[in-house]
Amino acid sequence: PRIDKKLRVMRIPEMEKLVLVASPHSSLARQVSVRWEDLANYPLILQCEGSTAREAILRHFESRNLVPTIGAEVDNVECGKQLALQNKGLALMFHPYISEEVAQGKLVIIPVAGDEIRLGIDVVTNQDAPISPLLSAFIKVIERHFNYPLDYPRDDR
């Protein structure tokens, strides 16, 4: 994508992984793994149009010449989780969003055979603005969390 020269973009490539989750009562919940071809026949709970995660999921299906069955479109994570908990469909979500429900046995992760869907994270700031102490602290937290150094001007190098 074309980036405006007025913006400073610090990219962490492909760090966040989408995982397939379902209710423990789903017919797929006991599968060792499923194929993308299998998923095309089940209702999927997807984020609304404009979501990067949604676009990545749809591209994954398209690259396999598959058309997914969209069971629901949601505009927030909690709504998607609730639909999955109610066994209304399968959801592809970022692991941190569903880790608590998985730990409690309310949702199960179903491994998908083949390619994973991973998305990068961009930290975007004004190129002309100095790096504030707050932004610097935020960047350091991100670097530690993802164990990935970001390229930005800093005094402590």
DACORQUI-V23473 format. One record per backbone hydrogen bond with DSSP energy under -1.0 kcal/mol. NH is the residue of the N-H (numbers start at 1). CO is the residue of the C=O. Records with the same first field share a line. If there is no record, write none. Layout:
NH = CO ; CO
This chain:
7 = 4
8 = 125
10 = 123
12 = 121
15 = 119
16 = 119
18 = 117
19 = 93
21 = 91
22 = 108
26 = 23
29 = 26
31 = 28
34 = 111
39 = 35
40 = 36
41 = 38
42 = 39
44 = 69
45 = 90
46 = 72
48 = 74
51 = 48
55 = 51
56 = 52
57 = 53
58 = 54
59 = 55
60 = 56
61 = 57
62 = 58
63 = 59
64 = 61
65 = 62
66 = 61
71 = 44
72 = 44
74 = 46
80 = 76
81 = 77
82 = 78
83 = 79
84 = 80
85 = 81
86 = 82
87 = 84
88 = 83
90 = 43
91 = 21
93 = 19
95 = 17
97 = 94
98 = 95
99 = 95
102 = 98
103 = 99
104 = 100
105 = 102
106 = 101
107 = 101
108 = 22
110 = 20
113 = 34
119 = 16
121 = 12
123 = 10
125 = 8
127 = 6
136 = 132
137 = 133
138 = 134
139 = 135
140 = 136
141 = 137
142 = 138
143 = 139
144 = 140
145 = 141
146 = 142
147 = 143
148 = 143
